[in-house]
């Protein structure tokens, strides 16, 4: 295992290879500024005998039996640049149609990719429109035969991602959620059909680029699920990064033999059996896996379902038009100064606590629980002059804090009897509505 090829390749040599864009790749997202920068670089260096454009990282799958498929190289890093170069060369080639690349045959399922490809093709066409046929041919020859990319091919996908992540290349490194998407897709390879994998990838990409940015996948994973899973364990939860993606890795039910997994395996089997029963065609009833936010993560498709489950809960509680806590949020979290950075940290703490309670007890006493969560979280706003994420993190992961109380609770009443810290002295007086809300809740005057 390891690097099987590491050499500079001209663009024509790369485009002649059987390049594929795997399911786990992010959409094509290059904007006009990236395309123009690439074209400017090429124009400015077209008199050089050789011009190097960076690195492309490829994965050669050894496990595939078909020789035709085995010869394919999955693009791990360099998709954005390779697609743009393919567009550029194809447009310069014009009616000659001498450019042949498997990338031209790729079917893009993402509307984001399709829209960006159309827009960037238009930009390239406009940039080269003023060139004569001879100038276009000279530029095409320079790109194909004089421009190079360092091709690094590895036969282990994990190593390919690690290599990519370590490079200080111009391309944007894979975000934590990209790495997790790739990891869990690999975990699905032996147990699911391609159509099911594509279904989860499609939902995932919709979460990455939603219509409502407040409910995107980055936010749900980084500011809610990551923090809740860490805070419940009294652990650091400030920033989700590639260094702590293990928070979202767990067990593979098909290969793990530990005793504690038996209950999870039985539940998984029950859900699959229920949903596969022909009776579902008649009663139209299906069951989702009954996730708990702090459970051991189940690798593969259950991971994708887990993320979608909590994106739905987040919207149901806070975002939807008829969200369960919409009026509570409007009345108590929107006040003069609520857009301050520190106040946004406190609001996130409050939302995480409410979401954790709802995850465990549902609608039961939800309004009263929201008051407890508010008093506990917004205590910080009145107690501290300046609020950093470190202060919020320390408050959240305290062994005597609300997350630990909810974690240990068997009945809602054990949460509702929790006493948030009393406000001895108002160190921050520029949040009168917060003070009034807390006092009303403590005095039983909450409506």
C-alpha positions in Angstrom: 0.0 0.0 0.0 1.1 3.6 -0.6 2.2 5.7 -3.5 2.3 3.8 -6.8 3.0 6.8 -9.0 4.5 10.2 -8.4 5.6 12.0 -11.5 4.9 15.2 -13.4 2.4 14.7 -16.2 1.4 17.0 -19.0 -2.2 18.0 -19.3 -2.6 15.8 -22.4 -1.2 12.8 -20.6 -3.7 13.3 -17.7 -6.7 13.8 -20.0 -5.9 10.6 -21.8 -6.2 8.6 -18.6 -9.5 7.1 -17.5 -10.3 9.7 -14.8 -13.4 9.4 -12.8 -15.1 11.7 -10.2 -16.1 9.5 -7.3 -19.4 9.8 -5.4 -17.7 11.3 -2.3 -16.3 14.3 -4.1 -17.8 17.7 -3.4 -19.6 19.5 -6.3 -17.7 21.6 -8.8 -17.6 24.9 -7.1 -15.0 27.1 -8.8 -16.2 30.7 -9.2 -15.3 33.2 -11.9 -12.4 34.5 -9.8 -10.8 31.0 -9.7 -11.3 30.5 -13.5 -9.9 33.9 -14.3 -6.9 33.4 -12.1 -6.1 30.1 -13.8 -6.4 31.7 -17.2 -4.2 34.7 -16.2 -1.6 32.3 -14.8 -1.5 30.4 -18.1 -1.4 33.6 -20.2 1.4 35.1 -18.1 3.6 32.0 -18.4 2.8 30.8 -22.0 6.3 31.7 -23.2 8.0 29.3 -20.8 9.2 25.9 -21.9 7.2 24.3 -19.1 4.7 25.5 -16.5 3.6 23.5 -13.5 0.1 24.1 -12.2 0.1 22.1 -9.0 -0.7 18.6 -7.8 -3.4 16.1 -8.6 -4.0 13.2 -6.1 -5.6 10.1 -7.6 -6.7 6.8 -6.1 -6.2 3.5 -7.9 -8.6 0.9 -6.5 -6.9 -2.5 -6.2 -10.0 -4.3 -5.0 -11.9 -4.0 -8.3 -11.8 -7.2 -10.5 -12.7 -5.8 -13.9 -9.5 -4.7 -15.7 -11.4 -1.9 -17.4 -12.7 -0.6 -14.1 -9.4 -1.2 -12.4 -7.6 1.1 -14.8 -9.8 4.0 -13.7 -8.3 6.6 -11.5 -10.5 8.3 -8.9 -9.8 12.0 -8.5 -9.2 12.7 -4.8 -7.7 16.2 -5.2 -7.6 18.3 -8.3 -11.2 17.9 -9.5 -11.8 21.7 -9.7 -8.7 22.4 -11.7 -8.9 19.4 -14.0 -12.5 20.2 -14.9 -11.7 23.8 -15.6 -8.7 22.8 -17.7 -10.9 20.4 -19.6 -13.4 23.1 -20.3 -10.6 25.5 -21.4 -9.1 23.0 -23.8 -12.4 21.9 -25.2 -13.4 25.5 -26.0 -10.0 26.3 -27.5 -10.3 23.2 -29.6 -13.6 24.4 -31.0 -14.9 22.4 -34.0 -11.7 20.3 -34.2 -13.0 18.0 -31.4 -9.6 16.5 -30.9 -9.9 16.7 -27.1 -11.0 13.3 -25.7 -11.4 12.9 -21.9 -13.5 10.7 -19.7 -14.3 13.8 -17.7 -16.4 15.0 -20.7 -18.5 11.9 -20.3 -19.2 12.3 -16.6 -22.8 12.7 -15.6 -23.1 15.4 -13.0 -26.0 14.9 -10.6 -25.4 18.1 -8.6 -27.3 21.2 -9.8 -24.4 23.2 -8.2 -21.9 21.5 -10.5 -24.0 21.9 -13.6 -24.7 25.6 -13.0 -21.0 26.4 -12.3 -19.8 24.4 -15.3 -22.2 26.4 -17.5 -21.2 29.8 -16.0 -17.5 29.0 -16.2 -17.7 27.8 -19.8 -19.3 31.1 -20.7 -16.5 33.0 -18.9 -13.8 31.0 -20.8 -15.5 31.5 -24.1 -15.6 35.3 -23.5 -11.9 35.3 -22.4 -10.7 33.6 -25.6 -13.1 35.1 -28.0 -10.7 37.8 -29.1 -8.0 35.3 -30.1 -7.3 34.4 -33.7 -7.6 30.7 -34.7 -3.8 30.5 -34.8 -3.5 32.0 -31.3 -6.1 29.6 -30.0 -4.2 26.7 -31.4 -0.9 27.9 -29.9 -2.5 28.4 -26.5 -4.1 25.0 -26.7 -0.8 23.4 -27.5 0.9 25.2 -24.7 -1.7 24.0 -22.2 -1.7 20.4 -23.4 2.0 19.8 -23.9 3.8 22.4 -21.7 1.6 22.7 -18.7 2.1 20.0 -16.1 0.5 18.7 -12.9 2.3 16.4 -10.4 0.3 13.2 -10.5 0.4 11.4 -7.1 -1.4 8.1 -7.3 -2.1 6.0 -4.2 -3.7 2.6 -3.9 -5.1 3.2 -0.4 -7.9 5.8 -0.2 -7.3 6.7 3.4 -3.7 7.5 2.6 -4.8 9.5 -0.5 -6.9 11.7 1.7 -4.1 12.1 4.3 -1.7 13.0 1.5 -4.2 15.5 0.0 -4.9 17.1 3.4 -1.2 17.6 4.0 -0.5 19.5 0.8 -0.2 23.2 0.8 -1.8 23.4 -2.7 -3.9 26.2 -4.1 -7.0 24.0 -4.1 -9.2 24.1 -1.0 -8.5 21.2 1.4 -11.3 18.7 2.1 -13.4 20.0 5.0 -14.2 17.6 8.0 -17.6 16.8 6.6 -16.0 15.8 3.2 -13.6 13.4 4.9 -16.5 11.9 6.8 -18.6 11.5 3.7 -15.8 9.6 2.0 -15.1 7.5 5.1 -18.8 6.4 5.5 -19.3 5.8 1.8 -16.4 3.4 2.0 -18.1 1.7 4.9 -21.2 1.2 2.7 -19.4 -0.4 -0.2 -20.0 -4.0 0.7 -23.4 -3.7 2.2 -25.4 -1.4 0.0 -26.4 -0.9 -3.7 -25.0 2.1 -5.7 -28.5 3.6 -5.9 -28.7 3.8 -2.1 -25.3 5.3 -1.9 -26.2 7.9 -4.5 -29.4 8.7 -2.6 -27.4 9.5 0.6 -24.8 11.5 -1.4 -27.6 13.5 -2.9 -29.2 14.3 0.4 -25.8 15.2 1.8 -25.0 17.7 -0.9 -28.4 19.3 -0.5 -27.4 19.7 3.2 -24.1 21.3 2.2 -25.8 23.8 -0.1 -29.4 24.4 1.3 -31.7 27.2 0.5 -31.6 28.2 4.2 -28.0 28.7 5.3 -29.0 28.7 8.9 -29.8 25.0 8.6 -26.8 23.8 6.5 -24.9 20.6 7.2 -21.7 22.5 8.3 -23.7 24.2 11.1 -25.6 21.2 12.3 -22.4 19.1 12.5 -20.0 21.7 13.7 -22.1 23.9 16.0 -24.6 21.3 17.3 -23.9 17.6 17.0 -20.1 17.9 17.5 -20.5 20.2 20.5 -23.3 18.1 22.1 -21.4 14.8 21.7 -18.4 16.4 23.3 -20.1 18.4 26.0 -22.1 15.4 27.1 -18.8 13.7 27.7 -17.5 16.8 29.5 -15.0 17.3 26.7 -13.7 20.2 24.6 -16.3 21.2 22.0 -15.2 24.6 20.7 -14.2 23.8 17.1 -15.0 20.9 14.8 -12.0 20.2 12.5 -10.3 17.4 10.6 -8.4 16.6 13.8 -11.4 15.4 15.7 -13.6 13.8 13.0 -13.4 10.5 15.1 -16.3 12.0 17.1 -18.4 10.9 14.1 -16.8 7.5 13.5 -17.9 4.3 15.3 -18.6 0.7 14.5 -19.4 -1.4 11.4 -22.3 -3.6 12.4 -21.3 -6.2 9.7 -17.9 -6.8 11.1 -17.9 -5.9 14.8 -18.3 -8.8 17.2 -18.4 -7.1 20.6 -21.1 -8.0 23.1 -22.4 -4.5 23.4 -23.1 -4.3 19.7 -25.7 -7.2 19.9 -28.5 -4.8 21.0 -27.6 -2.3 18.2 -27.5 -5.2 15.7 -30.9 -6.4 16.8 -32.4 -3.0 16.5 -30.9 -2.5 13.1 -32.3 -5.8 12.0 -35.8 -5.0 13.3 -35.9 -1.7 11.4 -34.7 -3.2 8.2 -37.1 -6.1 8.5 -40.1 -3.9 9.2 -39.3 -1.6 6.3 -38.7 -4.4 3.9 -42.0 -6.2 4.7 -44.4 -6.2 1.7 -47.1 -4.9 4.0 -45.4 -1.5 3.8 -46.7 -1.2 0.2 -50.2 -1.3 1.6 -50.0 0.7 4.9 -47.3 3.1 3.6 -45.6 3.1 7.1 -41.9 3.1 7.5 -39.7 3.4 10.6 -36.6 5.4 10.9 -33.7 4.3 13.1 -34.4 5.6 16.7 -31.2 7.6 17.0 -29.9 9.2 20.2 -27.4 12.1 19.8 -24.8 10.6 22.1 -25.0 7.0 20.9 -22.1 5.0 19.5 -21.9 6.0 15.9 -22.9 3.3 13.4 -20.7 3.6 10.3 -22.1 3.6 6.8 -25.6 4.5 5.9 -26.8 4.9 9.5 -24.3 7.8 9.8 -25.9 9.6 6.9 -29.4 8.9 8.3 -28.2 10.2 11.7 -27.1 13.5 10.2 -30.4 13.9 8.3 -32.4 13.0 11.4 -30.8 15.8 13.4 -31.1 18.3 10.6 -34.8 17.5 10.7 -35.0 18.0 14.4 -33.1 21.2 14.3 -35.6 22.6 11.7 -38.6 21.2 13.6 -37.5 23.0 16.8 -36.1 26.3 15.5 -36.3 26.9 11.8 -39.7 25.8 10.3 -42.5 28.3 9.9 -44.4 26.5 12.7 -41.3 25.5 14.7 -42.0 24.3 18.2 -39.9 27.0 19.8 -40.3 29.8 17.3 -42.2 32.1 19.6 -39.9 31.4 22.5 -36.9 32.3 20.4 -38.5 35.4 19.0 -39.4 36.7 22.5 -36.3 35.8 24.5 -33.3 35.5 22.1 -33.8 38.6 20.0 -33.0 41.7 21.9 -30.8 44.8 21.6 -27.3 43.4 21.4 -28.3 39.8 20.6 -26.1 39.9 17.5 -23.0 40.4 19.5 -20.5 37.6 19.1 -20.6 36.5 22.7 -24.5 36.6 22.7 -24.5 34.3 19.6 -22.3 31.8 21.5 -24.7 31.8 24.4 -27.7 31.4 22.0 -26.0 28.3 20.5 -25.4 26.9 24.0 -29.1 27.3 24.8 -30.2 25.7 21.4 -27.9 22.8 22.0 -29.3 22.1 25.4 -32.9 22.3 24.2 -32.1 20.0 21.3 -30.5 17.5 23.6 -33.5 17.5 25.9 -35.9 17.1 23.0 -33.8 14.3 21.6 -34.3 12.4 24.9 -37.8 13.3 26.0 -39.5 14.7 22.9 -42.4 17.1 23.5 -42.9 16.2 27.1 -42.7 19.4 29.2 -40.7 21.0 26.4 -41.7 24.6 27.2 -40.6 24.2 30.9 -37.4 22.5 29.8 -36.7 25.4 27.4 -37.0 27.8 30.4 -34.5 25.8 32.4 -32.1 25.7 29.4 -32.5 29.4 28.9 -31.8 30.3 32.6 -28.7 28.1 32.6 -27.3 29.3 29.3 -28.1 33.0 29.5 -26.8 33.2 33.1 -23.5 33.7 31.3 -24.8 36.8 29.5 -25.5 38.5 32.8 -22.5 37.2 34.7 -19.7 38.0 32.2 -18.8 41.3 30.7 -17.2 39.6 27.7 -18.1 36.2 26.5 -15.7 34.0 24.5 -16.3 30.5 23.2 -13.9 29.3 25.9 -16.3 30.5 28.6 -19.3 28.9 27.0 -17.3 25.6 26.5 -16.3 25.6 30.2 -19.9 26.2 31.3 -21.2 23.5 28.9 -18.8 20.7 29.9 -19.0 21.1 33.6 -19.7 17.9 35.5 -22.4 19.8 37.3 -23.8 21.4 34.2 -27.1 20.9 32.4 -25.7 18.5 29.8 -24.6 16.1 32.5 -28.0 16.4 34.2 -29.9 15.6 31.0 -27.5 12.7 30.3 -28.2 11.1 33.6 -32.0 11.9 33.7 -34.5 9.1 33.4 -37.6 11.3 33.7 -38.1 14.9 32.5 -38.7 16.0 36.1 -35.1 15.3 36.9 -34.2 18.1 34.4 -37.0 20.4 35.4 -35.8 20.4 39.1 -32.3 21.4 38.0 -31.4 24.8 39.6 -29.3 27.0 37.3 -26.7 29.2 39.0 -28.3 32.2 40.8 -27.5 35.7 39.6 -25.7 37.2 42.6 -24.6 40.4 40.9 -25.2 41.7 37.4 -21.7 42.1 35.9 -23.2 42.9 32.5 -26.1 45.3 32.6 -26.6 45.9 28.9 -29.1 43.0 28.4 -32.2 44.1 30.3 -34.5 41.8 28.3 -32.4 38.8 29.3 -32.5 39.7 32.9 -36.3 40.3 32.8 -36.9 37.0 31.0 -34.9 35.1 33.6 -36.6 36.8 36.5 -40.0 36.0 35.1 -39.1 32.4 34.6 -37.8 32.1 38.2 -40.9 33.8 39.6 -43.3 31.7 37.6 -44.5 34.6 35.5 -43.5 33.1 32.2 -46.3 33.0 29.6 
